[in-house]
Amino acid sequence: MRSLSGTEARRIALWAQGFADPAPKGPVTVQHFKRVIKRLGLLQLDSVQAVCR
């Protein structure tokens, strides 16, 4: 089994979440948002902040 350094693990995690992709040009649309949710496989809402607003 191969071991990963902390730096390698961090880079893999960021890549898997889409942070290696270029940022969208212009305004972010609903399609961008849907693509991120599909890639991550989840959407987490902070209910405390949502209620406070």
C-alpha positions as CSV (number, residue, x, y, z in Angstrom):
1,M,0.0,0.0,0.0
2,R,1.3,3.5,-0.9
3,S,1.3,6.3,1.6
4,L,0.4,9.9,0.8
5,S,1.9,12.9,2.3
6,G,-0.3,15.6,3.8
7,T,0.3,17.8,0.8
8,E,-0.7,15.0,-1.7
9,A,-3.8,14.2,0.3
10,R,-4.8,17.9,0.4
11,R,-4.3,18.3,-3.4
12,I,-6.4,15.2,-4.1
13,A,-9.2,16.4,-1.9
14,L,-9.3,19.8,-3.5
15,W,-9.2,18.3,-7.0
16,A,-12.1,16.0,-6.2
17,Q,-14.2,18.9,-5.0
18,G,-13.5,20.8,-8.3
19,F,-11.1,23.4,-6.9
20,A,-8.6,22.6,-9.7
21,D,-11.1,23.7,-12.4
22,P,-11.0,27.2,-13.7
23,A,-13.5,29.6,-12.2
24,P,-16.5,30.4,-14.4
25,K,-16.3,33.5,-16.5
26,G,-19.0,36.1,-15.8
27,P,-21.9,35.6,-13.4
28,V,-22.5,32.2,-11.7
29,T,-25.7,30.7,-12.8
30,V,-28.0,28.0,-11.5
31,Q,-26.3,25.5,-13.9
32,H,-23.0,26.2,-12.2
33,F,-24.6,25.6,-8.8
34,K,-26.2,22.3,-10.0
35,R,-22.9,21.1,-11.4
36,V,-21.2,21.7,-8.1
37,I,-23.9,19.8,-6.2
38,K,-23.8,16.9,-8.6
39,R,-20.0,16.7,-8.4
40,L,-19.9,16.8,-4.6
41,G,-23.0,14.6,-4.2
42,L,-24.5,16.7,-1.5
43,L,-25.7,20.1,-0.4
44,Q,-25.3,21.1,3.3
45,L,-27.3,24.0,4.6
46,D,-26.4,25.7,7.9
47,S,-29.8,25.9,9.5
48,V,-28.7,28.2,12.3
49,Q,-27.6,30.9,9.8
50,A,-30.7,30.3,7.6
51,V,-33.0,30.8,10.6
52,C,-31.1,33.9,11.8
53,R,-31.4,35.6,8.5
